[in-house]
Amino acid sequence: MNDRMTAPWAEYALARFPEDPRDQLRAWDAADTYLLRHLAESGTPLSGSVVVVGDRWGALATALSAHRPTQITDSFLAQEATRANLARNGVEATAVRLLTTQDTPPDRIDVLLVRVPKSLALLEDQLHRLAPGVHEGTVVVGTGMVKEIHTSTLHLFERILGPTRTSLAEKKARLIFCTPYPGIARAANPWPLSYRLPDDIGPVSGRTVVNHAGVFCADRLDIGTRFLLQHLPRSRGPELIVDLGCGNGVVGTAMALANPEAEVLFVDESYQAVASAEETYRENTDGAGAEFRVGDGLAEVPAGSVDLVLNNPPFHSHQATTDTTAWRMFSGARRALRPGGELWVIGNRHLGYHLKLRRLFGNSELVASDAKFVVLRAVKK
């Protein structure tokens, strides 16, 4: 969806990435415009090192491109959206420095703008990583929708950076104002986090998982993945397996342990997730026979090259519920699979993935189910 966002100084054409006519969600919201309006009305000096963290689709970086900001994001799609939106508005790509959450942040930060993420853990990790670059004169402003900002959110800013307060709500959005106190005594960054898996889940029973902040279910095995691990495909010798939307990589690692002859490709659009998957894999194997890729699903995988895809698709995009990501993952899997190749999907029963698979593949088999989840298998003809 291509839409226009009005900032106090200009109007910008913006779109999510990849553009999909079925996706009616905007690339910006009231939290973005509230922050931009505050910066203009308060006369905040946007000089020195300006850092924008968690910019969802590049709306903030595009609007602030004249100040040559650094954008820090966990999302490959957000980075690609930023590049596309800069070009869409006639801005040179070099106007914004693009960093990931796994990169070293700038040594000095004069203006820190934080789009509050859905994950409190990711916010904690990022504030810890950014804190050494923040000084007494740093302007720190956070933004988010009211339902995204909680008392725990404010406590994190206060505990890691300094005294914090909030604005009044406008159009269901709110701002966070933090006054840095460089001498604050803060605990060590607890991320990444490791934990031991249960003993009844097949090849990875009792193994160690490494989770970087922001990855789904960071401190325990989620029940959907647990159910899938109990119903994985049998090992079939040399084959190429893709753990699509790999998260911490526990599913792909399980397949590698069960089938040492297989090659496993771990793919996710989250830099935190792929870092977690790589560490989980290396913790439990000799490190060979795997590739780790941050990207847009299977877009870069040659057609007809894959034997098996395992997928637990997300059904949220930030706070919005949508099946767009699942559709793209299933479609990408069908293109990448060889004839006879299989897509295995774990999902909540109510999502009706069997209908989507039948439309795309012409078939869908129920492998296992319980009161909450189904494991489905589709074969490329």
Rosetta blueprint (number, residue, H / E / L):
1 M L
2 N E
3 D E
4 R E
5 M E
6 T E
7 A E
8 P L
9 W L
10 A E
11 E E
12 Y E
13 A E
14 L E
15 A E
16 R L
17 F L
18 P L
19 E L
20 D L
21 P L
22 R L
23 D L
24 Q L
25 L L
26 R L
27 A L
28 W L
29 D L
30 A H
31 A H
32 D H
33 T H
34 Y H
35 L H
36 L H
37 R H
38 H H
39 L H
40 A H
41 E H
42 S H
43 G L
44 T L
45 P L
46 L L
47 S L
48 G L
49 S L
50 V E
51 V E
52 V E
53 V E
54 G L
55 D L
56 R L
57 W L
58 G L
59 A H
60 L H
61 A H
62 T H
63 A H
64 L L
65 S H
66 A H
67 H H
68 R L
69 P L
70 T E
71 Q E
72 I E
73 T E
74 D L
75 S E
76 F H
77 L H
78 A H
79 Q H
80 E H
81 A H
82 T H
83 R H
84 A H
85 N H
86 L H
87 A H
88 R H
89 N L
90 G L
91 V L
92 E L
93 A H
94 T H
95 A H
96 V L
97 R E
98 L E
99 L E
100 T E
101 T L
102 Q L
103 D L
104 T L
105 P L
106 P L
107 D L
108 R L
109 I E
110 D E
111 V E
112 L E
113 L E
114 V E
115 R E
116 V L
117 P L
118 K L
119 S L
120 L H
121 A H
122 L H
123 L H
124 E H
125 D H
126 Q H
127 L H
128 H H
129 R H
130 L H
131 A H
132 P H
133 G H
134 V E
135 H E
136 E E
137 G E
138 T E
139 V E
140 V E
141 V E
142 G E
143 T E
144 G E
145 M E
146 V H
147 K H
148 E H
149 I L
150 H L
151 T H
152 S H
153 T H
154 L H
155 H H
156 L H
157 F H
158 E H
159 R H
160 I H
161 L L
162 G L
163 P L
164 T E
165 R E
166 T E
167 S L
168 L L
169 A L
170 E E
171 K L
172 K L
173 A E
174 R E
175 L E
176 I E
177 F E
178 C E
179 T L
180 P L
181 Y L
182 P L
183 G L
184 I L
185 A L
186 R L
187 A L
188 A L
189 N L
190 P L
191 W L
192 P L
193 L E
194 S E
195 Y E
196 R E
197 L L
198 P L
199 D L
200 D L
201 I L
202 G H
203 P H
204 V H
205 S L
206 G L
207 R L
208 T E
209 V E
210 V E
211 N E
212 H L
213 A L
214 G L
215 V L
216 F L
217 C L
218 A L
219 D L
220 R L
221 L L
222 D L
223 I H
224 G H
225 T H
226 R H
227 F H
228 L H
229 L H
230 Q L
231 H L
232 L L
233 P L
234 R L
235 S L
236 R L
237 G L
238 P L
239 E L
240 L E
241 I E
242 V E
243 D E
244 L E
245 G L
246 C L
247 G L
248 N L
249 G L
250 V H
251 V H
252 G H
253 T H
254 A H
255 M H
256 A H
257 L H
258 A H
259 N L
260 P L
261 E L
262 A L
263 E E
264 V E
265 L E
266 F E
267 V E
268 D E
269 E L
270 S E
271 Y H
272 Q H
273 A H
274 V H
275 A H
276 S H
277 A H
278 E H
279 E H
280 T H
281 Y H
282 R H
283 E H
284 N H
285 T L
286 D L
287 G L
288 A L
289 G L
290 A E
291 E E
292 F E
293 R E
294 V E
295 G L
296 D L
297 G L
298 L L
299 A L
300 E L
301 V L
302 P L
303 A L
304 G L
305 S L
306 V E
307 D E
308 L E
309 V E
310 L E
311 N E
312 N L
313 P L
314 P L
315 F L
316 H E
317 S E
318 H L
319 Q L
320 A E
321 T E
322 T L
323 D L
324 T H
325 T H
326 A H
327 W H
328 R H
329 M H
330 F H
331 S H
332 G H
333 A H
334 R H
335 R H
336 A H
337 L E
338 R E
339 P E
340 G E
341 G E
342 E E
343 L E
344 W E
345 V E
346 I E
347 G E
348 N E
349 R H
350 H H
351 L H
352 G L
353 Y H
354 H H
355 L H
356 K H
357 L H
358 R H
359 R H
360 L H
361 F H
362 G L
363 N L
364 S L
365 E E
366 L E
367 V E
368 A E
369 S E
370 D L
371 A L
372 K L
373 F E
374 V E
375 V E
376 L E
377 R E
378 A E
379 V E
380 K L
381 K L
